Amino acid sequence: MLSYAAALDAILAAATLLPSRTAAPLPPAATAGAITSPVEVPSFPNAAMDGFALRSTDCASAGAATPVCLAIAGTLAAGAPPPRHTPPASTWEIMTGAPMPADCDAVVPVERIARTGATPDAILVTEPVRPGQNRRNAGEDFRRGDRLLDAGATLSPEAAMALAAVGVDQLALRPPPRIGIVTTGSELVASGLPDAQGRIRDVNGPYLDAALARLGLPLAGRRSVGDDAGALAAAVTALAADCDIVIATGGVSAGRLDFVPAALAALGARLVFHKAAIRPGKPLLCARLPHGPLLFGLPGNPMAVVVGLRFFVLPAVRALMGRPQERFLPARALDAVRARATMTFFAKAHAQVTPEATLAVRLLPGQESFRISPLLRATCWALIPAGAPDVAVGDVIEVAPLWPGEFPAAG
């Protein structure tokens, strides 16, 4: 049985990069190679606010008792070409974002000037003006060649803003993997109330649907089959034609009806590993299907599915997209925790920030793999490695956010 680290290494070794394609408009969940700015932004000096553009030297001695009178040469709106000449002792009324006129190096806000009734087409400057005041210089945000995105970065809304700012409309992107889901179990029903006759609701399918939607990962299809190897093989074969990853839930343990390993063998799948030294989710399976997709067989208990997705499937997604793997955060344990000699323990936990401004974590009661209710109170996962000594209060342990890229919610 593989350790958590060894199982993860085996998955990453089996996950080959998805091909990239040129796309426009840019899809939000895709990743790209390293991107640098082809231009300077701003591309020209412009006004940082509404006011009057002028030469700061004209107003170096301005004061309440010695106001400087400047004639208004005209008005400049955003998008207008800048004047090539500014007459002596004059100013331009200018709007935010408009290009700075030639010879002008500062902007005085409209509320900082005075008007003179005797000269309606002029302003009075009553305080000294600094060179560069309220002026945005070319390249002040991005310079040509600045790194915008590292290789493998997701095209977040922030990245979309930066790319638009520098005029990048089309990229060679690696799209997110298409994922198919098969839930197994003759006892499962898709709707209605659970009953006392052995029928239970399928909770794993709706969870995976919602999780993929939250992560921006495309769902290629979802099927539900009973405890039947032939039905599973047919469902997997149908989904695999349009998927990069197939997730199957249930049927991977050692019981008489745990038929997934045999069904995969009949399909000609290559087993990457079966069983990992983890809790929950020890019977987890990973295989390579004949035509390329990875298949993850997750145990049917709800928390085994949650842990399998979070700590095994999602690292494979990152590898397929060329993204770096996550690094988890250190936190102080608020309670003592008994370590497992042979199992890495993924515990539902609650994070908080101490008065000393450090991250602290407390494991929640109810860690059994069938219990869903503690997950509603969890703000993070606590990881207790196999073979680690028992955790004492104040010891540092690793915590992972409930979802990649999110800081553990602290409350």
PyMOL commands that set and color helices and strands:
alter all, ss='L'
color gray80, all
select helices_A, chain A and resi 4-14+56-59+110-112+157-165+204-215+229-240+260-267+302-320+373-377
alter helices_A, ss='H'
color red, helices_A
select strands_A, chain A and resi 21-23+31-32+35-36+46-47+51-54+68-76+90-94+106-109+113-116+119-125+135-136+147-149+171-174+179-184+188-189+200-201+219-225+245-249+270-274+278-279+285-288+294-298+329-333+344-353+359-363+380-384+396-401
alter strands_A, ss='S'
color yellow, strands_A
deselect
rebuild
show_as cartoon
